Amino acid sequence: MRLHTDFHDYYDNAIGYGVDEKVHYNRYTKKASIDIKSKLDRPFHRESGLLGFCGKTYPFIELNRYGHELDEQGRLKIVETRFAFDAYEYLEIKQEWAHVSDDFYSYAYTKDPKLKQFFREWSRDSDEVFLEHKVPVWVARFYAREPNGILNPRLKDHGFERKVDALAAFQEISMYLANILVEQKELSVIEDRYRIEQHGFDLKKSFRNTKNG
């Protein structure tokens, strides 16, 4: 796979394992409106979204840890951002940041049943969005103004290397581009009689009836 891009992602170094010259990935980010159900179906967390990767949709929740200093807008500065791709990862991050006990960890999990439900119900396999926008990777936010999505985002910015390692990501994108997103060209079917005439034969004369002399 040949990369045409203006940024570096975590799987780019896997290009050293071999390149299929026939596959090209124009990896340029672009804003887009992505339909991910009606507003009534939005999940509980305002920083939730979906990451689409090669036919699979991964629900995520962005978690931000704030410091004590203010930014230029007068808001607390974000000192760390992490992405949780399942309920257990979400709670582990919250526990790590809050330095709480295991008892509180279990309590928090049982008191929030929507958390597990969100990751379960929004995880799916479908090529619909990928084919519509002709990209192997996309991100969409539930609580965002239009356009709510980004095509060809930087996966490293979302911590996606924890889900798919560099070599696997490179190979999957290459195969998805070659097998699913490949543009199908119409093949012109030529009838046998025209094909034969193109080679200089006259169909009006039968080889069997041709007389010598």
trRosetta pair geometry for C-beta under 8 A, 3 or more apart (Angstrom, degrees):
i j d omega theta_ij theta_ji phi_ij phi_ji
1 15 7.4 -107 71 -112 81 89
1 19 6.4 -110 42 -147 36 71
1 20 5.6 24 -47 47 50 92
1 23 4.4 -51 -104 102 70 116
1 24 7.3 155 -163 -96 65 19
1 25 5.6 29 176 -13 114 113
1 170 6.9 -167 44 -179 131 82
1 173 6.7 78 -141 101 174 94
1 174 3.7 -125 -45 -104 128 103
1 177 6.8 103 -121 46 118 141
2 19 6.4 67 -69 -173 67 120
2 21 6.6 45 -40 -136 116 46
2 23 6.8 160 16 91 72 58
2 24 4.8 -23 66 -110 103 72
2 25 7.0 178 83 22 50 71
3 12 6.5 -33 -18 -129 173 94
3 15 6.9 -88 -4 -81 118 138
3 25 5.5 -21 -110 66 58 105
3 27 6.0 -23 -157 13 88 126
4 24 6.4 23 -8 -178 115 100
4 25 6.7 -179 27 87 74 51
4 26 4.9 -22 72 -110 117 58
4 27 6.6 152 73 23 54 71
4 28 7.6 -37 114 -36 86 95
5 8 7.9 135 111 -75 128 34
5 9 7.9 -58 157 -7 166 102
5 25 7.6 -4 -48 108 107 94
5 26 7.8 153 -70 -170 65 34
5 27 3.9 -14 -89 74 112 104
5 28 6.6 -172 -124 -67 59 59
6 28 6.5 49 10 -112 103 85
7 27 7.8 -108 51 122 84 109
7 29 7.7 18 12 -18 136 113
7 154 5.8 -73 123 -85 142 118
8 12 5.5 -88 -155 9 76 155
9 12 5.4 125 58 -34 67 98
9 27 7.7 -92 -9 164 131 153
9 154 5.4 -165 -98 -147 95 74
9 155 5.5 63 -162 35 125 90
9 156 5.4 -176 -151 -16 66 106
10 155 6.5 -94 26 86 103 100
10 156 4.3 136 -32 -84 102 106
10 160 7.7 -178 36 69 133 84
10 161 4.8 -69 118 -71 163 124
10 166 5.6 -117 135 -97 85 97
10 169 7.5 57 85 52 93 158
11 14 5.2 -28 -179 10 74 123
11 155 7.2 17 -1 58 110 137
11 161 7.8 -180 -54 -100 84 92
11 166 4.2 172 -113 -152 65 67
11 167 7.4 -170 -145 -48 95 18
11 169 4.0 -115 -85 85 154 121
11 170 4.5 -172 163 -52 114 85
11 173 7.6 131 103 6 150 132
12 15 6.2 -20 175 -12 55 112
12 170 7.7 143 -95 -92 18 115
13 16 6.3 -15 170 0 64 112
13 166 6.5 -4 59 173 92 145
14 17 5.6 -28 -178 11 69 115
14 166 4.9 176 -47 143 117 94
14 167 4.7 165 -126 -101 129 53
14 169 7.3 153 11 65 155 82
14 170 3.7 -155 87 -6 137 156
14 171 7.5 -94 150 -31 141 76
15 19 6.0 26 -168 -78 86 102
15 170 6.8 -147 -61 -149 56 143
17 167 6.5 55 -10 -131 159 104
17 170 7.6 127 42 94 120 145
20 23 4.5 42 94 16 113 109
20 174 6.1 120 29 -172 125 126
20 178 7.1 -19 114 -73 155 140
22 178 7.3 72 102 -115 103 110
23 174 5.2 92 118 -156 159 82
23 177 5.3 110 -161 95 108 122
23 178 4.9 -58 -94 -67 121 101
24 177 7.7 -147 64 160 36 146
25 136 7.3 -51 -129 19 115 128
25 173 6.4 26 -97 148 149 118
25 174 7.6 -87 -43 -92 123 60
25 177 5.9 -109 -83 -74 88 159
26 152 7.9 -80 108 -86 61 160
27 152 4.9 176 -154 -165 63 129
28 152 6.1 66 65 86 27 151
29 150 5.8 -11 -162 -176 102 106
29 151 6.7 154 -152 77 47 60
29 152 5.2 -138 -89 88 49 90
29 153 6.0 64 -116 -98 110 47
29 154 7.5 -43 -67 -27 128 77
30 150 7.2 148 74 -158 36 60
30 151 4.6 -12 60 51 89 110
30 152 6.8 52 15 36 81 104
31 147 4.5 131 159 69 99 134
31 149 7.1 131 -164 83 55 53
31 150 6.1 -38 -102 -101 51 65
31 151 7.7 -145 -66 11 3 83
32 133 5.9 65 171 -121 169 135
32 138 7.4 -56 58 -142 129 124
32 147 5.3 -178 112 -176 10 142
32 149 4.8 -40 77 83 80 105
32 150 7.1 138 25 -108 83 15
32 151 5.1 53 -2 -30 132 106
33 146 5.3 9 -103 -150 111 101
33 147 4.4 -110 -62 -126 66 87
33 148 6.3 61 -133 23 58 79
33 149 6.5 123 -136 23 11 103
34 129 6.0 38 -152 -144 108 125
34 133 7.5 -39 -97 -40 96 142
34 138 6.4 143 -89 153 149 136
34 140 4.0 -105 76 -95 136 130
34 147 7.7 76 -5 -176 69 92
34 148 6.1 -108 42 80 81 92
34 149 3.5 66 -4 -38 117 152
35 129 7.8 -160 54 -99 73 99
36 50 5.9 178 -130 15 146 140
36 140 5.1 154 -35 121 140 146
36 142 6.9 -101 93 -93 131 71
36 148 7.7 -112 17 104 114 136
37 41 4.1 -59 142 68 132 143
37 42 7.9 180 95 -61 108 50
38 41 5.4 96 62 5 71 100
39 42 5.8 -14 -168 -24 50 114
42 48 7.8 141 -175 67 81 121
42 142 4.6 130 -137 174 95 123
42 143 6.6 85 -159 -61 141 81
43 48 4.8 -43 67 80 125 167
43 59 7.8 91 -32 -161 157 131
43 114 7.1 148 -165 164 88 111
43 118 4.5 66 -138 -123 139 120
43 122 7.2 -61 -53 -35 130 142
43 142 6.2 -162 28 -35 83 175
44 48 7.7 84 62 -20 50 144
44 114 4.8 73 -14 126 140 147
44 115 7.8 -70 51 -70 131 57
44 118 6.9 -105 22 -64 91 134
45 48 4.3 105 80 -40 98 108
45 61 5.1 4 108 -128 160 117
45 118 7.2 28 12 -122 107 173
46 142 7.9 -138 -149 81 35 104
46 143 4.7 -40 -157 34 71 164
47 61 5.9 80 95 -168 89 69
47 62 4.1 -105 162 60 116 91
47 63 7.2 146 97 -71 146 36
47 64 7.3 -160 -111 -8 165 101
47 143 7.6 -57 -67 48 28 121
48 59 6.9 -3 -173 -174 103 96
48 60 7.0 167 -152 90 60 46
48 61 5.0 -30 -98 -100 76 75
48 62 7.6 -159 -80 12 26 75
48 118 6.8 -84 -138 -177 150 141
48 141 7.7 130 91 -152 45 65
48 142 5.3 7 85 18 91 128
48 143 7.4 80 46 5 74 99
49 59 7.5 168 94 -152 33 58
49 60 5.8 -18 67 62 77 89
49 61 8.0 145 21 -94 65 33
49 62 7.2 26 14 -20 110 103
49 139 6.3 37 146 -179 135 87
49 140 5.8 -179 -166 93 96 48
49 141 4.3 -48 -98 -104 119 53
49 142 6.0 -151 -92 -8 56 76
49 144 8.0 33 -96 -17 115 126
50 57 5.3 -13 -170 -170 117 105
50 58 6.9 140 -162 72 62 44
50 59 5.7 -37 -101 -99 72 56
50 60 7.2 148 -106 17 22 80
50 122 6.3 -125 -93 166 108 121
50 139 7.2 169 88 -153 53 49
50 140 5.0 -1 55 57 96 95
50 142 7.9 91 -13 -49 88 86
51 57 7.3 147 75 -159 42 54
51 58 4.6 -25 65 65 95 100
51 59 7.9 173 20 -89 74 10
51 60 5.7 34 -9 -7 110 127
51 137 7.8 -13 -179 -163 84 83
51 138 7.6 174 -157 90 46 47
51 139 5.2 -13 -108 -105 71 81
51 153 8.0 -95 -132 56 95 133
51 155 7.9 99 -170 -125 133 82
51 158 6.0 142 -95 152 146 161
51 160 6.7 -154 156 -92 157 121
52 56 7.3 161 -153 84 56 41
52 57 5.3 -25 -99 -102 74 72
52 58 7.6 -180 -81 20 25 74
52 129 5.7 -116 -98 87 164 132
52 130 6.3 -162 158 -65 132 90
52 137 6.5 161 92 -152 74 36
52 138 4.4 9 49 54 117 87
52 139 7.3 -152 20 -71 76 34
52 140 7.5 42 -15 -2 106 100
53 56 5.6 -24 70 65 77 90
53 58 6.4 11 13 -3 110 116
53 136 7.2 29 -156 151 47 78
53 137 5.6 14 -107 -110 65 81
53 155 7.6 66 -99 -110 122 127
53 160 7.1 148 -72 -161 147 141
53 163 7.9 142 32 106 162 136
53 164 6.9 -166 151 1 155 148
53 169 7.9 -61 -166 -132 129 90
53 172 7.5 43 157 118 98 136
54 130 7.6 73 -129 -110 18 153
54 136 5.3 12 -80 -171 68 98
54 137 7.5 -6 -34 -69 66 72
54 172 4.7 -75 -52 153 173 108
54 173 6.2 -118 -70 -86 116 50
54 175 7.8 51 -148 74 132 89
54 176 4.1 -133 -132 -63 93 151
54 180 7.9 135 -158 30 69 147
55 125 6.1 21 147 -161 91 79
55 126 7.0 -174 -168 76 66 21
55 127 5.0 -24 -117 -83 89 79
55 130 6.2 -61 -77 1 52 157
55 176 6.6 -157 -17 -124 100 121
55 180 6.7 -148 -61 -99 116 171
56 123 8.0 -1 -178 -169 92 77
56 124 7.6 178 -153 94 56 40
56 125 5.5 -28 -103 -105 71 71
57 122 6.8 -98 125 157 118 74
57 123 6.5 -178 90 -142 80 36
57 124 5.0 9 44 55 116 78
57 125 7.5 -156 13 -78 80 25
57 126 6.7 -2 -16 38 117 93
57 129 7.8 82 -82 27 115 135
58 85 5.6 -22 176 -146 115 113
58 123 6.7 19 -118 -117 41 85
58 160 7.8 126 69 -123 158 101
58 163 6.5 -4 -123 -133 160 166
59 85 7.3 132 82 -152 54 59
59 118 6.1 -163 151 147 152 84
59 119 5.3 -159 75 -119 124 52
59 122 3.8 84 -66 92 132 122
59 123 5.8 -92 5 -60 100 71
60 83 4.9 -2 -175 -176 131 106
60 84 6.4 149 -158 75 72 47
60 85 5.3 -32 -100 -95 88 64
60 158 6.9 50 135 -172 177 113
61 83 7.2 155 75 -156 40 60
61 84 4.9 -13 57 57 92 102
61 90 5.7 37 54 -108 132 120
61 118 7.8 60 -54 114 115 145
62 81 6.5 -12 -171 -167 98 102
62 82 7.8 155 -156 84 54 36
62 83 5.7 -30 -101 -101 61 77
63 81 7.1 155 82 -155 51 52
63 82 5.2 -19 63 66 102 83
63 83 7.3 174 18 -91 80 26
63 84 6.2 53 -16 -14 119 106
63 90 7.2 152 -50 -141 132 71
63 93 5.4 132 64 125 163 142
63 94 7.1 -125 -138 -68 148 75
63 97 7.8 -153 154 -18 128 151
64 78 4.7 -60 -165 -130 115 117
64 80 7.3 156 -156 85 48 52
64 81 5.3 -14 -103 -102 74 79
65 78 7.0 101 67 -160 45 69
65 79 5.5 -60 100 63 92 89
65 80 4.3 7 45 56 115 98
65 81 7.6 -150 20 -69 73 37
65 82 7.9 32 -12 6 103 99
65 97 5.4 -150 -100 -133 124 134
66 76 4.1 47 -174 128 128 128
66 77 6.7 136 -153 77 73 40
66 78 6.0 -54 -97 -101 65 49
66 79 6.6 111 -152 6 17 90
67 76 6.5 -180 63 -180 52 93
67 77 5.1 -15 45 72 107 95
67 78 7.8 120 2 -163 84 5
67 79 4.3 94 -44 -45 103 124
68 76 7.2 -44 -126 -138 16 103
69 76 7.4 112 77 -149 39 59
69 77 5.0 -1 83 11 89 125
70 74 5.4 -10 -178 -148 130 35
70 75 6.4 134 -151 65 80 19
70 76 6.3 -58 -102 -91 58 36
70 77 6.7 157 -150 -29 9 86
71 74 7.3 -57 69 9 63 16
71 75 5.5 -13 38 62 103 75
71 76 7.5 34 -6 113 89 12
71 77 4.9 126 -56 -85 90 80
78 81 6.0 29 161 -56 130 97
82 93 5.4 -163 91 -134 140 141
82 159 6.3 43 -155 -44 64 157
83 158 5.1 19 -17 -173 166 67
83 159 4.5 -177 41 39 105 120
83 160 7.8 -14 78 -58 145 60
84 87 7.8 67 155 -105 125 14
84 89 4.3 168 -146 106 86 99
84 90 3.7 109 156 -77 165 69
84 93 5.8 -124 -70 8 114 137
85 89 6.0 25 43 49 61 154
85 119 7.5 107 157 -134 44 118
85 162 7.3 178 13 91 131 112
85 163 5.8 21 28 -74 178 120
86 89 5.0 91 56 11 76 105
86 90 7.1 -135 97 -10 39 90
86 119 5.1 104 -133 -169 53 157
87 90 5.5 -53 -151 32 33 117
87 91 6.5 22 158 -11 67 106
87 109 7.1 95 157 -138 114 99
87 115 4.8 107 -126 135 106 101
87 116 4.4 -16 -60 -89 160 67
87 118 7.9 128 -76 56 96 91
87 119 5.3 -136 -37 15 83 143
88 91 6.0 -60 -149 41 31 104
88 92 6.2 34 153 -23 66 108
89 92 5.6 -53 -143 35 31 114
89 93 6.5 33 157 -19 64 104
90 93 6.1 -61 -158 33 26 108
90 94 6.5 20 151 -14 63 109
90 115 6.3 -148 80 -167 152 122
91 94 5.5 -52 -144 39 37 112
91 95 6.0 40 155 -22 68 106
91 105 6.0 105 161 -160 115 85
91 108 6.2 156 -134 96 110 119
91 109 5.5 -6 -96 -77 159 98
91 115 7.7 79 -51 154 101 157
92 95 5.6 -54 -145 37 29 112
92 96 6.2 33 154 -22 63 106
93 96 5.7 -52 -146 34 30 113
93 97 6.4 23 158 -13 64 108
94 97 6.0 -60 -148 40 28 106
94 98 6.0 6 162 -1 66 116
94 100 8.0 -11 129 21 81 125
94 108 7.0 -139 105 140 141 161
95 98 6.2 -68 -137 49 25 96
95 99 7.8 97 167 -77 56 12
95 100 5.4 -98 -138 51 71 94
95 104 7.6 150 -116 92 93 98
95 105 4.9 13 -94 -97 135 109
95 108 8.0 -169 -70 39 90 146
96 99 7.5 15 -178 -68 26 52
100 104 4.1 -85 164 77 126 140
100 105 6.3 157 98 -52 109 75
100 108 7.9 84 95 -22 158 134
101 104 5.1 100 57 9 74 98
101 105 7.0 -123 106 -7 44 91
102 105 5.1 -50 -149 32 39 121
102 106 6.5 37 156 -17 69 100
103 106 6.1 -54 -153 36 31 106
103 107 6.3 30 150 -19 64 110
104 107 5.3 -55 -144 39 35 116
104 108 6.1 38 156 -24 68 103
105 108 6.1 -54 -149 32 25 109
105 109 6.7 23 153 -18 59 107
106 109 5.8 -58 -152 34 32 112
106 110 6.4 21 158 -12 68 108
107 110 6.2 -62 -147 40 29 102
107 111 6.1 20 159 -15 65 115
108 111 6.0 -64 -144 40 27 108
108 112 6.5 -4 166 5 63 116
109 112 6.7 -84 -150 47 23 91
109 115 7.3 -105 -141 65 60 142
109 116 7.9 60 -170 -43 89 112
110 113 7.8 6 -170 -64 39 77
112 115 4.5 51 126 -15 109 116
113 116 6.4 -55 -164 38 50 102
113 117 6.2 48 145 -19 75 114
114 117 5.2 -63 -145 45 38 117
114 118 6.0 50 156 -33 72 101
115 118 6.0 -52 -155 23 25 112
115 119 7.2 10 156 -5 58 104
116 119 6.3 -61 -154 40 35 104
116 120 6.1 28 154 -16 69 115
117 120 5.8 -64 -144 42 29 110
117 121 5.8 13 168 -10 69 116
118 121 6.6 -65 -137 40 19 98
118 122 6.1 -10 175 6 60 119
119 122 6.8 -69 -131 47 19 93
119 123 6.3 26 167 -31 59 114
120 123 6.4 -62 -151 23 21 110
126 129 7.2 74 106 7 102 85
127 130 5.1 -73 -163 53 62 116
127 131 5.2 58 143 -25 94 109
127 180 6.0 -138 -135 -167 135 131
128 131 6.3 -66 -149 37 20 103
128 132 6.3 20 157 -21 61 111
129 132 5.6 -54 -145 34 32 115
129 133 6.4 -2 167 10 67 109
129 138 6.3 -119 139 54 121 148
129 140 7.9 -96 -152 -27 154 137
130 133 6.8 -77 -147 52 21 85
130 134 7.7 74 162 -97 55 12
130 135 6.4 -119 -145 72 65 55
130 136 6.5 35 -146 -113 117 34
130 138 7.3 -161 -91 2 64 119
130 176 7.6 -77 -176 174 147 124
130 180 7.0 14 122 132 134 132
130 181 6.9 -100 154 -75 102 109
131 134 7.0 25 -162 -75 31 53
131 180 7.4 -104 -77 160 91 98
131 181 7.2 -161 -103 -102 60 74
133 138 6.4 78 70 -75 151 145
133 151 5.5 -147 160 -104 136 128
134 181 5.9 116 -155 -154 65 112
135 138 5.6 103 90 -55 127 99
135 151 4.7 172 -30 -164 168 104
135 152 5.5 -117 -152 -49 132 82
135 181 7.6 100 -57 -116 5 152
136 173 4.9 123 119 -139 157 80
136 176 4.6 114 -124 98 119 134
136 177 5.9 -64 -50 -60 131 83
136 181 6.5 -103 -64 -15 84 147
137 151 7.6 116 90 -171 64 52
137 152 5.7 86 73 -110 99 41
137 153 6.4 -121 135 39 110 70
137 155 6.6 -81 -155 -64 148 105
137 173 7.1 -24 -35 -111 109 115
138 149 5.9 13 176 179 109 121
138 150 6.7 170 -157 86 66 50
138 151 5.2 -27 -106 -111 95 55
138 152 7.4 -11 -84 -27 60 36
138 153 7.1 94 -145 -2 28 99
139 149 6.3 167 89 -153 49 73
139 150 4.9 1 55 52 98 95
139 153 4.7 0 0 -3 121 151
139 158 6.9 -172 -98 -67 137 149
140 148 5.6 50 -159 120 81 97
140 149 4.0 -27 -97 -95 79 102
140 150 7.9 -170 -74 22 45 59
141 144 3.7 76 88 -18 124 132
141 148 5.1 -131 58 -175 78 90
141 149 7.3 -173 13 -81 68 51
142 148 7.7 60 -93 -175 8 137
144 148 4.2 131 82 -131 113 84
145 148 7.1 -175 88 -79 23 76
150 153 4.6 75 109 -70 122 107
153 157 6.8 -97 160 53 104 122
153 158 7.1 62 118 -21 129 124
154 157 4.5 76 90 -5 103 111
154 158 7.7 155 98 -3 63 85
155 158 5.9 -70 -161 45 45 103
155 160 4.0 -70 -180 44 99 137
155 161 7.2 117 128 -46 106 68
155 169 7.0 -165 85 -157 167 147
156 159 7.6 44 -173 -70 37 26
156 160 7.1 -86 -73 36 25 88
156 161 6.6 24 -111 -28 67 111
159 162 5.6 1 158 6 91 114
160 163 5.3 -51 -166 35 64 111
160 164 6.4 -10 155 37 92 90
160 169 7.5 102 122 -104 112 139
161 164 7.2 -84 -132 72 32 53
161 165 6.6 49 -166 -121 76 41
161 166 6.7 3 -130 -58 106 74
161 169 7.7 -69 -107 -29 64 146
164 168 5.1 -126 -174 96 89 114
164 169 4.6 117 122 -71 115 89
164 172 6.9 -61 -168 19 146 147
165 168 5.0 80 58 19 78 107
165 169 6.8 -146 93 -12 33 94
166 169 5.8 -59 -147 34 25 111
166 170 6.5 23 159 -17 63 107
167 170 5.9 -55 -150 35 30 110
167 171 6.3 23 156 -13 65 110
168 171 5.9 -60 -145 42 30 108
168 172 5.9 29 159 -20 67 111
169 172 6.0 -56 -141 38 26 108
169 173 6.3 24 161 -16 63 108
170 173 6.2 -60 -150 37 25 107
170 174 6.4 24 155 -18 62 111
171 174 5.7 -58 -148 38 30 113
171 175 6.2 24 158 -14 67 109
172 175 5.9 -57 -144 41 30 106
172 176 6.0 30 157 -22 65 109
173 176 5.7 -55 -143 37 29 111
173 177 6.3 30 158 -18 64 106
174 177 6.0 -58 -151 36 27 109
174 178 6.3 17 156 -12 63 113
175 178 5.7 -62 -143 43 31 108
175 179 5.7 -2 170 5 70 119
176 179 6.6 -68 -127 50 21 90
176 180 5.1 -30 -166 32 65 120
176 181 6.3 44 142 0 75 106
177 180 7.5 -36 -74 52 10 79
177 181 5.1 -45 -131 58 46 116
177 182 6.9 90 152 -62 52 71
178 182 5.8 23 -171 -59 30 119
179 182 6.5 22 -76 -5 5 116
190 194 5.1 -114 -179 84 98 117
190 195 4.9 120 115 -63 118 93
190 198 7.8 0 164 -14 153 139
191 194 5.0 84 63 12 82 102
191 195 7.0 -152 94 -8 39 91
192 195 5.5 -59 -146 37 32 113
192 196 6.2 32 158 -20 68 106
193 196 5.9 -53 -149 34 30 111
193 197 6.5 29 153 -18 63 107
193 203 5.7 -1 -151 -67 95 165
194 197 5.6 -53 -146 37 35 111
194 198 6.5 43 152 -27 64 101
195 198 5.7 -50 -156 25 32 115
195 199 7.3 23 149 -13 60 104
196 199 5.9 -63 -162 35 37 107
196 201 5.0 -55 162 59 92 125
196 203 6.3 90 96 -69 130 107
197 200 7.8 108 -176 -29 38 9
197 201 6.4 -103 -97 66 38 71
197 202 7.6 58 -118 -102 82 35
197 203 6.4 -60 -70 -17 95 107
202 205 5.1 46 97 20 107 102
205 209 7.2 -138 -171 73 67 101
205 210 6.2 60 166 -78 111 99
206 209 4.3 64 71 18 106 104
206 210 7.0 -152 91 -30 54 79
207 210 5.7 -39 -152 4 35 119
